[in-house]
Amino acid sequence: MKLVLYTSAFCAPCAAARRAVADVQNLVPWVTSIERDVVAHETHAEADGISSTPTLLILSPSGREVFRAEGAPRTDQLLTAVALHRDAA
């Protein structure tokens, strides 16, 4: 499972989203993550339909999007989403 966090340079809530992702990675070692700045990764952001930052995607092992959240999730919310989609193909 991979977490993809879309951020931007002047996004205050992005810092909270980064912390939540880091917390989840510390608690659930099989989760990986990548952060993509929407300006630096404009092609990816457009392909993923990103319209605001922060936006977090959870991808299944096959790369399919199984969860999306706009705004900064709390760690407990993100852990719940990971648990709910843990077995997604």
PDB file of N, CA, C and O in Angstrom:
ATOM      1  N   MET A   1       0.848  -1.170   0.000  1.00  0.00           N
ATOM      2  CA  MET A   1       0.000   0.000   0.000  1.00  0.00           C
ATOM      3  C   MET A   1       0.888   1.226   0.000  1.00  0.00           C
ATOM      4  O   MET A   1       1.904   1.289   0.694  1.00  0.00           O
ATOM      5  N   LYS A   2       0.473   2.209  -0.807  1.00  0.00           N
ATOM      6  CA  LYS A   2       1.257   3.437  -0.919  1.00  0.00           C
ATOM      7  C   LYS A   2       0.358   4.635  -0.653  1.00  0.00           C
ATOM      8  O   LYS A   2      -0.780   4.694  -1.118  1.00  0.00           O
ATOM      9  N   LEU A   3       0.892   5.590   0.106  1.00  0.00           N
ATOM     10  CA  LEU A   3       0.232   6.866   0.332  1.00  0.00           C
ATOM     11  C   LEU A   3       0.899   7.887  -0.579  1.00  0.00           C
ATOM     12  O   LEU A   3       2.124   8.007  -0.591  1.00  0.00           O
ATOM     13  N   VAL A   4       0.098   8.617  -1.336  1.00  0.00           N
ATOM     14  CA  VAL A   4       0.613   9.673  -2.199  1.00  0.00           C
ATOM     15  C   VAL A   4       0.033  10.984  -1.690  1.00  0.00           C
ATOM     16  O   VAL A   4      -1.181  11.187  -1.704  1.00  0.00           O
ATOM     17  N   LEU A   5       0.906  11.863  -1.245  1.00  0.00           N
ATOM     18  CA  LEU A   5       0.489  13.141  -0.682  1.00  0.00           C
ATOM     19  C   LEU A   5       0.856  14.252  -1.656  1.00  0.00           C
ATOM     20  O   LEU A   5       2.032  14.473  -1.943  1.00  0.00           O
ATOM     21  N   TYR A   6      -0.155  14.950  -2.162  1.00  0.00           N
ATOM     22  CA  TYR A   6       0.066  16.107  -3.025  1.00  0.00           C
ATOM     23  C   TYR A   6       0.072  17.361  -2.164  1.00  0.00           C
ATOM     24  O   TYR A   6      -0.841  17.595  -1.372  1.00  0.00           O
ATOM     25  N   THR A   7       1.121  18.164  -2.336  1.00  0.00           N
ATOM     26  CA  THR A   7       1.298  19.372  -1.538  1.00  0.00           C
ATOM     27  C   THR A   7       1.651  20.546  -2.445  1.00  0.00           C
ATOM     28  O   THR A   7       1.845  20.383  -3.650  1.00  0.00           O
ATOM     29  N   SER A   8       1.728  21.717  -1.850  1.00  0.00           N
ATOM     30  CA  SER A   8       2.207  22.902  -2.553  1.00  0.00           C
ATOM     31  C   SER A   8       3.034  23.738  -1.571  1.00  0.00           C
ATOM     32  O   SER A   8       2.930  23.581  -0.354  1.00  0.00           O
ATOM     33  N   ALA A   9       3.840  24.610  -2.121  1.00  0.00           N
ATOM     34  CA  ALA A   9       4.816  25.358  -1.315  1.00  0.00           C
ATOM     35  C   ALA A   9       4.171  26.234  -0.239  1.00  0.00           C
ATOM     36  O   ALA A   9       4.721  26.359   0.856  1.00  0.00           O
ATOM     37  N   PHE A  10       3.033  26.833  -0.524  1.00  0.00           N
ATOM     38  CA  PHE A  10       2.441  27.783   0.413  1.00  0.00           C
ATOM     39  C   PHE A  10       1.196  27.223   1.093  1.00  0.00           C
ATOM     40  O   PHE A  10       0.268  27.966   1.414  1.00  0.00           O
ATOM     41  N   CYS A  11       1.181  25.934   1.307  1.00  0.00           N
ATOM     42  CA  CYS A  11       0.025  25.243   1.877  1.00  0.00           C
ATOM     43  C   CYS A  11       0.272  24.976   3.356  1.00  0.00           C
ATOM     44  O   CYS A  11       1.037  24.077   3.707  1.00  0.00           O
ATOM     45  N   ALA A  12      -0.372  25.752   4.223  1.00  0.00           N
ATOM     46  CA  ALA A  12      -0.203  25.566   5.665  1.00  0.00           C
ATOM     47  C   ALA A  12      -0.699  24.193   6.141  1.00  0.00           C
ATOM     48  O   ALA A  12      -0.005  23.559   6.935  1.00  0.00           O
ATOM     49  N   PRO A  13      -1.857  23.705   5.698  1.00  0.00           N
ATOM     50  CA  PRO A  13      -2.320  22.392   6.153  1.00  0.00           C
ATOM     51  C   PRO A  13      -1.442  21.231   5.676  1.00  0.00           C
ATOM     52  O   PRO A  13      -1.537  20.124   6.205  1.00  0.00           O
ATOM     53  N   CYS A  14      -0.594  21.482   4.682  1.00  0.00           N
ATOM     54  CA  CYS A  14       0.272  20.409   4.167  1.00  0.00           C
ATOM     55  C   CYS A  14       1.225  19.898   5.246  1.00  0.00           C
ATOM     56  O   CYS A  14       1.551  18.711   5.262  1.00  0.00           O
ATOM     57  N   ALA A  15       1.675  20.764   6.140  1.00  0.00           N
ATOM     58  CA  ALA A  15       2.584  20.351   7.216  1.00  0.00           C
ATOM     59  C   ALA A  15       1.889  19.338   8.128  1.00  0.00           C
ATOM     60  O   ALA A  15       2.498  18.347   8.533  1.00  0.00           O
ATOM     61  N   ALA A  16       0.626  19.580   8.450  1.00  0.00           N
ATOM     62  CA  ALA A  16      -0.126  18.641   9.285  1.00  0.00           C
ATOM     63  C   ALA A  16      -0.329  17.315   8.552  1.00  0.00           C
ATOM     64  O   ALA A  16      -0.249  16.248   9.160  1.00  0.00           O
ATOM     65  N   ALA A  17      -0.591  17.384   7.259  1.00  0.00           N
ATOM     66  CA  ALA A  17      -0.758  16.158   6.472  1.00  0.00           C
ATOM     67  C   ALA A  17       0.550  15.361   6.436  1.00  0.00           C
ATOM     68  O   ALA A  17       0.531  14.134   6.538  1.00  0.00           O
ATOM     69  N   ARG A  18       1.674  16.048   6.292  1.00  0.00           N
ATOM     70  CA  ARG A  18       2.989  15.373   6.305  1.00  0.00           C
ATOM     71  C   ARG A  18       3.210  14.645   7.630  1.00  0.00           C
ATOM     72  O   ARG A  18       3.687  13.510   7.654  1.00  0.00           O
ATOM     73  N   ARG A  19       2.858  15.312   8.730  1.00  0.00           N
ATOM     74  CA  ARG A  19       3.031  14.694  10.052  1.00  0.00           C
ATOM     75  C   ARG A  19       2.168  13.441  10.182  1.00  0.00           C
ATOM     76  O   ARG A  19       2.630  12.423  10.698  1.00  0.00           O
ATOM     77  N   ALA A  20       0.920  13.508   9.718  1.00  0.00           N
ATOM     78  CA  ALA A  20       0.029  12.343   9.799  1.00  0.00           C
ATOM     79  C   ALA A  20       0.587  11.184   8.973  1.00  0.00           C
ATOM     80  O   ALA A  20       0.562  10.037   9.420  1.00  0.00           O
ATOM     81  N   VAL A  21       1.083  11.473   7.787  1.00  0.00           N
ATOM     82  CA  VAL A  21       1.675  10.423   6.945  1.00  0.00           C
ATOM     83  C   VAL A  21       2.898   9.828   7.636  1.00  0.00           C
ATOM     84  O   VAL A  21       3.067   8.608   7.649  1.00  0.00           O
ATOM     85  N   ALA A  22       3.750  10.671   8.208  1.00  0.00           N
ATOM     86  CA  ALA A  22       4.940  10.178   8.909  1.00  0.00           C
ATOM     87  C   ALA A  22       4.550   9.317  10.112  1.00  0.00           C
ATOM     88  O   ALA A  22       5.167   8.282  10.363  1.00  0.00           O
ATOM     89  N   ASP A  23       3.530   9.742  10.851  1.00  0.00           N
ATOM     90  CA  ASP A  23       3.055   8.952  11.994  1.00  0.00           C
ATOM     91  C   ASP A  23       2.587   7.576  11.547  1.00  0.00           C
ATOM     92  O   ASP A  23       2.916   6.570  12.175  1.00  0.00           O
ATOM     93  N   VAL A  24       1.820   7.529  10.464  1.00  0.00           N
ATOM     94  CA  VAL A  24       1.316   6.243   9.962  1.00  0.00           C
ATOM     95  C   VAL A  24       2.476   5.363   9.520  1.00  0.00           C
ATOM     96  O   VAL A  24       2.476   4.164   9.798  1.00  0.00           O
ATOM     97  N   GLN A  25       3.448   5.925   8.849  1.00  0.00           N
ATOM     98  CA  GLN A  25       4.606   5.125   8.425  1.00  0.00           C
ATOM     99  C   GLN A  25       5.364   4.569   9.620  1.00  0.00           C
ATOM    100  O   GLN A  25       5.865   3.447   9.557  1.00  0.00           O
ATOM    101  N   ASN A  26       5.458   5.322  10.699  1.00  0.00           N
ATOM    102  CA  ASN A  26       6.135   4.836  11.901  1.00  0.00           C
ATOM    103  C   ASN A  26       5.352   3.715  12.570  1.00  0.00           C
ATOM    104  O   ASN A  26       5.937   2.796  13.142  1.00  0.00           O
ATOM    105  N   LEU A  27       4.029   3.795  12.496  1.00  0.00           N
ATOM    106  CA  LEU A  27       3.176   2.795  13.148  1.00  0.00           C
ATOM    107  C   LEU A  27       2.900   1.573  12.276  1.00  0.00           C
ATOM    108  O   LEU A  27       2.687   0.475  12.792  1.00  0.00           O
ATOM    109  N   VAL A  28       2.904   1.759  10.975  1.00  0.00           N
ATOM    110  CA  VAL A  28       2.566   0.678  10.034  1.00  0.00           C
ATOM    111  C   VAL A  28       3.704   0.585   9.010  1.00  0.00           C
ATOM    112  O   VAL A  28       3.638   1.218   7.956  1.00  0.00           O
ATOM    113  N   PRO A  29       4.736  -0.193   9.310  1.00  0.00           N
ATOM    114  CA  PRO A  29       5.942  -0.183   8.485  1.00  0.00           C
ATOM    115  C   PRO A  29       5.764  -0.674   7.045  1.00  0.00           C
ATOM    116  O   PRO A  29       6.607  -0.378   6.199  1.00  0.00           O
ATOM    117  N   TRP A  30       4.704  -1.407   6.746  1.00  0.00           N
ATOM    118  CA  TRP A  30       4.510  -1.881   5.370  1.00  0.00           C
ATOM    119  C   TRP A  30       3.862  -0.835   4.471  1.00  0.00           C
ATOM    120  O   TRP A  30       3.680  -1.075   3.277  1.00  0.00           O
ATOM    121  N   VAL A  31       3.515   0.315   5.024  1.00  0.00           N
ATOM    122  CA  VAL A  31       2.972   1.414   4.225  1.00  0.00           C
ATOM    123  C   VAL A  31       4.140   2.266   3.733  1.00  0.00           C
ATOM    124  O   VAL A  31       5.021   2.640   4.508  1.00  0.00           O
ATOM    125  N   THR A  32       4.135   2.563   2.443  1.00  0.00           N
ATOM    126  CA  THR A  32       5.140   3.465   1.881  1.00  0.00           C
ATOM    127  C   THR A  32       4.451   4.767   1.492  1.00  0.00           C
ATOM    128  O   THR A  32       3.227   4.826   1.372  1.00  0.00           O
ATOM    129  N   SER A  33       5.246   5.796   1.300  1.00  0.00           N
ATOM    130  CA  SER A  33       4.642   7.070   0.916  1.00  0.00           C
ATOM    131  C   SER A  33       5.543   7.825  -0.045  1.00  0.00           C
ATOM    132  O   SER A  33       6.750   7.600  -0.132  1.00  0.00           O
ATOM    133  N   ILE A  34       4.901   8.723  -0.754  1.00  0.00           N
ATOM    134  CA  ILE A  34       5.607   9.635  -1.648  1.00  0.00           C
ATOM    135  C   ILE A  34       4.893  10.977  -1.560  1.00  0.00           C
ATOM    136  O   ILE A  34       3.666  11.035  -1.472  1.00  0.00           O
ATOM    137  N   GLU A  35       5.664  12.042  -1.584  1.00  0.00           N
ATOM    138  CA  GLU A  35       5.084  13.385  -1.599  1.00  0.00           C
ATOM    139  C   GLU A  35       5.363  13.999  -2.955  1.00  0.00           C
ATOM    140  O   GLU A  35       6.481  13.938  -3.466  1.00  0.00           O
ATOM    141  N   ARG A  36       4.331  14.590  -3.527  1.00  0.00           N
ATOM    142  CA  ARG A  36       4.481  15.240  -4.822  1.00  0.00           C
ATOM    143  C   ARG A  36       3.993  16.680  -4.722  1.00  0.00           C
ATOM    144  O   ARG A  36       2.836  16.940  -4.389  1.00  0.00           O
ATOM    145  N   ASP A  37       4.890  17.602  -5.014  1.00  0.00           N
ATOM    146  CA  ASP A  37       4.516  19.004  -5.124  1.00  0.00           C
ATOM    147  C   ASP A  37       3.736  19.165  -6.425  1.00  0.00           C
ATOM    148  O   ASP A  37       4.179  18.698  -7.475  1.00  0.00           O
ATOM    149  N   VAL A  38       2.575  19.827  -6.365  1.00  0.00           N
ATOM    150  CA  VAL A  38       1.727  19.923  -7.550  1.00  0.00           C
ATOM    151  C   VAL A  38       2.371  20.711  -8.689  1.00  0.00           C
ATOM    152  O   VAL A  38       2.051  20.482  -9.856  1.00  0.00           O
ATOM    153  N   VAL A  39       3.268  21.627  -8.365  1.00  0.00           N
ATOM    154  CA  VAL A  39       3.939  22.386  -9.414  1.00  0.00           C
ATOM    155  C   VAL A  39       5.043  21.536 -10.044  1.00  0.00           C
ATOM    156  O   VAL A  39       5.156  21.475 -11.268  1.00  0.00           O
ATOM    157  N   ALA A  40       5.841  20.894  -9.228  1.00  0.00           N
ATOM    158  CA  ALA A  40       6.945  20.081  -9.734  1.00  0.00           C
ATOM    159  C   ALA A  40       6.461  18.810 -10.438  1.00  0.00           C
ATOM    160  O   ALA A  40       7.145  18.271 -11.308  1.00  0.00           O
ATOM    161  N   HIS A  41       5.283  18.346 -10.053  1.00  0.00           N
ATOM    162  CA  HIS A  41       4.732  17.105 -10.623  1.00  0.00           C
ATOM    163  C   HIS A  41       3.363  17.385 -11.248  1.00  0.00           C
ATOM    164  O   HIS A  41       2.393  16.668 -11.002  1.00  0.00           O
ATOM    165  N   GLU A  42       3.308  18.433 -12.052  1.00  0.00           N
ATOM    166  CA  GLU A  42       2.059  18.887 -12.641  1.00  0.00           C
ATOM    167  C   GLU A  42       1.369  17.795 -13.466  1.00  0.00           C
ATOM    168  O   GLU A  42       0.146  17.662 -13.416  1.00  0.00           O
ATOM    169  N   THR A  43       2.133  17.028 -14.212  1.00  0.00           N
ATOM    170  CA  THR A  43       1.551  15.965 -15.037  1.00  0.00           C
ATOM    171  C   THR A  43       0.869  14.909 -14.169  1.00  0.00           C
ATOM    172  O   THR A  43      -0.247  14.488 -14.470  1.00  0.00           O
ATOM    173  N   HIS A  44       1.535  14.479 -13.090  1.00  0.00           N
ATOM    174  CA  HIS A  44       0.938  13.509 -12.175  1.00  0.00           C
ATOM    175  C   HIS A  44      -0.317  14.086 -11.505  1.00  0.00           C
ATOM    176  O   HIS A  44      -1.346  13.418 -11.398  1.00  0.00           O
ATOM    177  N   ALA A  45      -0.205  15.334 -11.061  1.00  0.00           N
ATOM    178  CA  ALA A  45      -1.331  15.969 -10.378  1.00  0.00           C
ATOM    179  C   ALA A  45      -2.540  16.058 -11.302  1.00  0.00           C
ATOM    180  O   ALA A  45      -3.667  15.792 -10.884  1.00  0.00           O
ATOM    181  N   GLU A  46      -2.306  16.429 -12.547  1.00  0.00           N
ATOM    182  CA  GLU A  46      -3.404  16.510 -13.505  1.00  0.00           C
ATOM    183  C   GLU A  46      -4.002  15.130 -13.774  1.00  0.00           C
ATOM    184  O   GLU A  46      -5.223  14.976 -13.813  1.00  0.00           O
ATOM    185  N   ALA A  47      -3.150  14.139 -13.957  1.00  0.00           N
ATOM    186  CA  ALA A  47      -3.631  12.777 -14.224  1.00  0.00           C
ATOM    187  C   ALA A  47      -4.434  12.228 -13.052  1.00  0.00           C
ATOM    188  O   ALA A  47      -5.379  11.463 -13.245  1.00  0.00           O
ATOM    189  N   ASP A  48      -4.053  12.621 -11.826  1.00  0.00           N
ATOM    190  CA  ASP A  48      -4.751  12.146 -10.637  1.00  0.00           C
ATOM    191  C   ASP A  48      -5.936  13.032 -10.248  1.00  0.00           C
ATOM    192  O   ASP A  48      -6.608  12.766  -9.251  1.00  0.00           O
ATOM    193  N   GLY A  49      -6.192  14.074 -11.023  1.00  0.00           N
ATOM    194  CA  GLY A  49      -7.349  14.932 -10.758  1.00  0.00           C
ATOM    195  C   GLY A  49      -7.233  15.748  -9.493  1.00  0.00           C
ATOM    196  O   GLY A  49      -8.227  15.956  -8.797  1.00  0.00           O
ATOM    197  N   ILE A  50      -6.041  16.213  -9.182  1.00  0.00           N
ATOM    198  CA  ILE A  50      -5.810  16.978  -7.960  1.00  0.00           C
ATOM    199  C   ILE A  50      -6.259  18.426  -8.179  1.00  0.00           C
ATOM    200  O   ILE A  50      -5.802  19.097  -9.105  1.00  0.00           O
ATOM    201  N   SER A  51      -7.155  18.889  -7.319  1.00  0.00           N
ATOM    202  CA  SER A  51      -7.661  20.254  -7.453  1.00  0.00           C
ATOM    203  C   SER A  51      -7.361  21.125  -6.233  1.00  0.00           C
ATOM    204  O   SER A  51      -7.596  22.333  -6.263  1.00  0.00           O
ATOM    205  N   SER A  52      -6.843  20.519  -5.161  1.00  0.00           N
ATOM    206  CA  SER A  52      -6.484  21.295  -3.969  1.00  0.00           C
ATOM    207  C   SER A  52      -5.403  20.550  -3.198  1.00  0.00           C
ATOM    208  O   SER A  52      -5.202  19.347  -3.365  1.00  0.00           O
ATOM    209  N   THR A  53      -4.711  21.310  -2.346  1.00  0.00           N
ATOM    210  CA  THR A  53      -3.683  20.696  -1.507  1.00  0.00           C
ATOM    211  C   THR A  53      -3.997  21.009  -0.050  1.00  0.00           C
ATOM    212  O   THR A  53      -4.528  22.075   0.262  1.00  0.00           O
ATOM    213  N   PRO A  54      -3.670  20.090   0.826  1.00  0.00           N
ATOM    214  CA  PRO A  54      -3.145  18.766   0.544  1.00  0.00           C
ATOM    215  C   PRO A  54      -4.255  17.821   0.071  1.00  0.00           C
ATOM    216  O   PRO A  54      -5.413  17.939   0.472  1.00  0.00           O
ATOM    217  N   THR A  55      -3.874  16.905  -0.772  1.00  0.00           N
ATOM    218  CA  THR A  55      -4.747  15.793  -1.154  1.00  0.00           C
ATOM    219  C   THR A  55      -3.945  14.521  -0.969  1.00  0.00           C
ATOM    220  O   THR A  55      -2.798  14.419  -1.405  1.00  0.00           O
ATOM    221  N   LEU A  56      -4.563  13.565  -0.322  1.00  0.00           N
ATOM    222  CA  LEU A  56      -3.912  12.292  -0.031  1.00  0.00           C
ATOM    223  C   LEU A  56      -4.630  11.175  -0.768  1.00  0.00           C
ATOM    224  O   LEU A  56      -5.855  11.062  -0.705  1.00  0.00           O
ATOM    225  N   LEU A  57      -3.866  10.356  -1.462  1.00  0.00           N
ATOM    226  CA  LEU A  57      -4.403   9.173  -2.135  1.00  0.00           C
ATOM    227  C   LEU A  57      -3.823   7.942  -1.462  1.00  0.00           C
ATOM    228  O   LEU A  57      -2.652   7.926  -1.083  1.00  0.00           O
ATOM    229  N   ILE A  58      -4.637   6.924  -1.316  1.00  0.00           N
ATOM    230  CA  ILE A  58      -4.137   5.617  -0.899  1.00  0.00           C
ATOM    231  C   ILE A  58      -4.262   4.717  -2.120  1.00  0.00           C
ATOM    232  O   ILE A  58      -5.338   4.574  -2.702  1.00  0.00           O
ATOM    233  N   LEU A  59      -3.132   4.112  -2.494  1.00  0.00           N
ATOM    234  CA  LEU A  59      -3.097   3.224  -3.647  1.00  0.00           C
ATOM    235  C   LEU A  59      -2.913   1.791  -3.186  1.00  0.00           C
ATOM    236  O   LEU A  59      -2.141   1.508  -2.270  1.00  0.00           O
ATOM    237  N   SER A  60      -3.636   0.893  -3.838  1.00  0.00           N
ATOM    238  CA  SER A  60      -3.490  -0.533  -3.554  1.00  0.00           C
ATOM    239  C   SER A  60      -2.135  -0.992  -4.081  1.00  0.00           C
ATOM    240  O   SER A  60      -1.475  -0.245  -4.804  1.00  0.00           O
ATOM    241  N   PRO A  61      -1.708  -2.210  -3.733  1.00  0.00           N
ATOM    242  CA  PRO A  61      -0.442  -2.716  -4.267  1.00  0.00           C
ATOM    243  C   PRO A  61      -0.391  -2.735  -5.805  1.00  0.00           C
ATOM    244  O   PRO A  61       0.686  -2.646  -6.393  1.00  0.00           O
ATOM    245  N   SER A  62      -1.556  -2.852  -6.447  1.00  0.00           N
ATOM    246  CA  SER A  62      -1.581  -2.843  -7.916  1.00  0.00           C
ATOM    247  C   SER A  62      -1.577  -1.423  -8.483  1.00  0.00           C
ATOM    248  O   SER A  62      -1.525  -1.247  -9.700  1.00  0.00           O
ATOM    249  N   GLY A  63      -1.632  -0.395  -7.605  1.00  0.00           N
ATOM    250  CA  GLY A  63      -1.591   0.990  -8.053  1.00  0.00           C
ATOM    251  C   GLY A  63      -2.952   1.624  -8.234  1.00  0.00           C
ATOM    252  O   GLY A  63      -3.045   2.760  -8.696  1.00  0.00           O
ATOM    253  N   ARG A  64      -4.008   0.915  -7.880  1.00  0.00           N
ATOM    254  CA  ARG A  64      -5.368   1.437  -8.011  1.00  0.00           C
ATOM    255  C   ARG A  64      -5.685   2.340  -6.819  1.00  0.00           C
ATOM    256  O   ARG A  64      -5.392   1.997  -5.673  1.00  0.00           O
ATOM    257  N   GLU A  65      -6.288   3.497  -7.100  1.00  0.00           N
ATOM    258  CA  GLU A  65      -6.703   4.399  -6.022  1.00  0.00           C
ATOM    259  C   GLU A  65      -7.874   3.763  -5.277  1.00  0.00           C
ATOM    260  O   GLU A  65      -8.889   3.402  -5.874  1.00  0.00           O
ATOM    261  N   VAL A  66      -7.709   3.634  -3.946  1.00  0.00           N
ATOM    262  CA  VAL A  66      -8.768   3.050  -3.132  1.00  0.00           C
ATOM    263  C   VAL A  66      -9.336   4.042  -2.115  1.00  0.00           C
ATOM    264  O   VAL A  66     -10.352   3.773  -1.473  1.00  0.00           O
ATOM    265  N   PHE A  67      -8.667   5.196  -1.976  1.00  0.00           N
ATOM    266  CA  PHE A  67      -9.120   6.202  -1.015  1.00  0.00           C
ATOM    267  C   PHE A  67      -8.537   7.544  -1.414  1.00  0.00           C
ATOM    268  O   PHE A  67      -7.414   7.631  -1.911  1.00  0.00           O
ATOM    269  N   ARG A  68      -9.333   8.605  -1.185  1.00  0.00           N
ATOM    270  CA  ARG A  68      -8.884   9.973  -1.464  1.00  0.00           C
ATOM    271  C   ARG A  68      -9.419  10.887  -0.369  1.00  0.00           C
ATOM    272  O   ARG A  68     -10.572  10.772   0.046  1.00  0.00           O
ATOM    273  N   ALA A  69      -8.565  11.795   0.091  1.00  0.00           N
ATOM    274  CA  ALA A  69      -8.990  12.780   1.085  1.00  0.00           C
ATOM    275  C   ALA A  69      -8.358  14.118   0.751  1.00  0.00           C
ATOM    276  O   ALA A  69      -7.150  14.212   0.534  1.00  0.00           O
ATOM    277  N   GLU A  70      -9.184  15.145   0.712  1.00  0.00           N
ATOM    278  CA  GLU A  70      -8.682  16.504   0.542  1.00  0.00           C
ATOM    279  C   GLU A  70      -8.635  17.153   1.918  1.00  0.00           C
ATOM    280  O   GLU A  70      -9.517  16.937   2.750  1.00  0.00           O
ATOM    281  N   GLY A  71      -7.606  17.943   2.145  1.00  0.00           N
ATOM    282  CA  GLY A  71      -7.409  18.533   3.463  1.00  0.00           C
ATOM    283  C   GLY A  71      -6.446  17.678   4.265  1.00  0.00           C
ATOM    284  O   GLY A  71      -5.994  16.631   3.800  1.00  0.00           O
ATOM    285  N   ALA A  72      -6.139  18.121   5.451  1.00  0.00           N
ATOM    286  CA  ALA A  72      -5.154  17.434   6.291  1.00  0.00           C
ATOM    287  C   ALA A  72      -5.847  16.424   7.200  1.00  0.00           C
ATOM    288  O   ALA A  72      -6.573  16.811   8.117  1.00  0.00           O
ATOM    289  N   PRO A  73      -5.630  15.133   6.953  1.00  0.00           N
ATOM    290  CA  PRO A  73      -6.238  14.128   7.828  1.00  0.00           C
ATOM    291  C   PRO A  73      -5.479  14.052   9.147  1.00  0.00           C
ATOM    292  O   PRO A  73      -4.281  14.329   9.209  1.00  0.00           O
ATOM    293  N   ARG A  74      -6.194  13.673  10.194  1.00  0.00           N
ATOM    294  CA  ARG A  74      -5.529  13.378  11.462  1.00  0.00           C
ATOM    295  C   ARG A  74      -4.943  11.972  11.355  1.00  0.00           C
ATOM    296  O   ARG A  74      -5.361  11.172  10.518  1.00  0.00           O
ATOM    297  N   THR A  75      -3.984  11.691  12.203  1.00  0.00           N
ATOM    298  CA  THR A  75      -3.342  10.375  12.182  1.00  0.00           C
ATOM    299  C   THR A  75      -4.359   9.260  12.372  1.00  0.00           C
ATOM    300  O   THR A  75      -4.308   8.252  11.668  1.00  0.00           O
ATOM    301  N   ASP A  76      -5.291   9.428  13.323  1.00  0.00           N
ATOM    302  CA  ASP A  76      -6.278   8.366  13.561  1.00  0.00           C
ATOM    303  C   ASP A  76      -7.179   8.149  12.349  1.00  0.00           C
ATOM    304  O   ASP A  76      -7.551   7.012  12.060  1.00  0.00           O
ATOM    305  N   GLN A  77      -7.534   9.209  11.641  1.00  0.00           N
ATOM    306  CA  GLN A  77      -8.345   9.074  10.432  1.00  0.00           C
ATOM    307  C   GLN A  77      -7.580   8.326   9.345  1.00  0.00           C
ATOM    308  O   GLN A  77      -8.137   7.475   8.651  1.00  0.00           O
ATOM    309  N   LEU A  78      -6.319   8.649   9.209  1.00  0.00           N
ATOM    310  CA  LEU A  78      -5.497   8.006   8.193  1.00  0.00           C
ATOM    311  C   LEU A  78      -5.262   6.534   8.527  1.00  0.00           C
ATOM    312  O   LEU A  78      -5.285   5.682   7.639  1.00  0.00           O
ATOM    313  N   LEU A  79      -5.038   6.238   9.799  1.00  0.00           N
ATOM    314  CA  LEU A  79      -4.884   4.835  10.211  1.00  0.00           C
ATOM    315  C   LEU A  79      -6.152   4.034   9.924  1.00  0.00           C
ATOM    316  O   LEU A  79      -6.077   2.882   9.495  1.00  0.00           O
ATOM    317  N   THR A  80      -7.306   4.636  10.159  1.00  0.00           N
ATOM    318  CA  THR A  80      -8.569   3.963   9.862  1.00  0.00           C
ATOM    319  C   THR A  80      -8.702   3.693   8.369  1.00  0.00           C
ATOM    320  O   THR A  80      -9.097   2.597   7.971  1.00  0.00           O
ATOM    321  N   ALA A  81      -8.377   4.676   7.543  1.00  0.00           N
ATOM    322  CA  ALA A  81      -8.451   4.495   6.093  1.00  0.00           C
ATOM    323  C   ALA A  81      -7.504   3.391   5.631  1.00  0.00           C
ATOM    324  O   ALA A  81      -7.869   2.568   4.791  1.00  0.00           O
ATOM    325  N   VAL A  82      -6.295   3.372   6.176  1.00  0.00           N
ATOM    326  CA  VAL A  82      -5.330   2.327   5.819  1.00  0.00           C
ATOM    327  C   VAL A  82      -5.875   0.961   6.211  1.00  0.00           C
ATOM    328  O   VAL A  82      -5.791   0.015   5.428  1.00  0.00           O
ATOM    329  N   ALA A  83      -6.428   0.847   7.405  1.00  0.00           N
ATOM    330  CA  ALA A  83      -6.959  -0.429   7.867  1.00  0.00           C
ATOM    331  C   ALA A  83      -8.142  -0.888   7.007  1.00  0.00           C
ATOM    332  O   ALA A  83      -8.256  -2.070   6.683  1.00  0.00           O
ATOM    333  N   LEU A  84      -9.014   0.045   6.644  1.00  0.00           N
ATOM    334  CA  LEU A  84     -10.188  -0.314   5.851  1.00  0.00           C
ATOM    335  C   LEU A  84      -9.832  -0.791   4.450  1.00  0.00           C
ATOM    336  O   LEU A  84     -10.541  -1.607   3.862  1.00  0.00           O
ATOM    337  N   HIS A  85      -8.729  -0.275   3.922  1.00  0.00           N
ATOM    338  CA  HIS A  85      -8.352  -0.589   2.535  1.00  0.00           C
ATOM    339  C   HIS A  85      -7.117  -1.482   2.457  1.00  0.00           C
ATOM    340  O   HIS A  85      -6.510  -1.617   1.395  1.00  0.00           O
ATOM    341  N   ARG A  86      -6.754  -2.077   3.561  1.00  0.00           N
ATOM    342  CA  ARG A  86      -5.542  -2.891   3.640  1.00  0.00           C
ATOM    343  C   ARG A  86      -5.541  -4.053   2.654  1.00  0.00           C
ATOM    344  O   ARG A  86      -4.496  -4.390   2.098  1.00  0.00           O
ATOM    345  N   ASP A  87      -6.682  -4.659   2.435  1.00  0.00           N
ATOM    346  CA  ASP A  87      -6.742  -5.829   1.571  1.00  0.00           C
ATOM    347  C   ASP A  87      -7.177  -5.503   0.142  1.00  0.00           C
ATOM    348  O   ASP A  87      -7.494  -6.411  -0.627  1.00  0.00           O
ATOM    349  N   ALA A  88      -7.196  -4.222  -0.220  1.00  0.00           N
ATOM    350  CA  ALA A  88      -7.602  -3.848  -1.578  1.00  0.00           C
ATOM    351  C   ALA A  88      -6.580  -4.362  -2.578  1.00  0.00           C
ATOM    352  O   ALA A  88      -5.372  -4.312  -2.346  1.00  0.00           O
ATOM    353  N   ALA A  89      -7.082  -4.843  -3.667  1.00  0.00           N
ATOM    354  CA  ALA A  89      -6.184  -5.382  -4.708  1.00  0.00           C
ATOM    355  C   ALA A  89      -5.838  -4.329  -5.729  1.00  0.00           C
ATOM    356  O   ALA A  89      -5.096  -4.604  -6.672  1.00  0.00           O
TER     357      ALA A  89
END
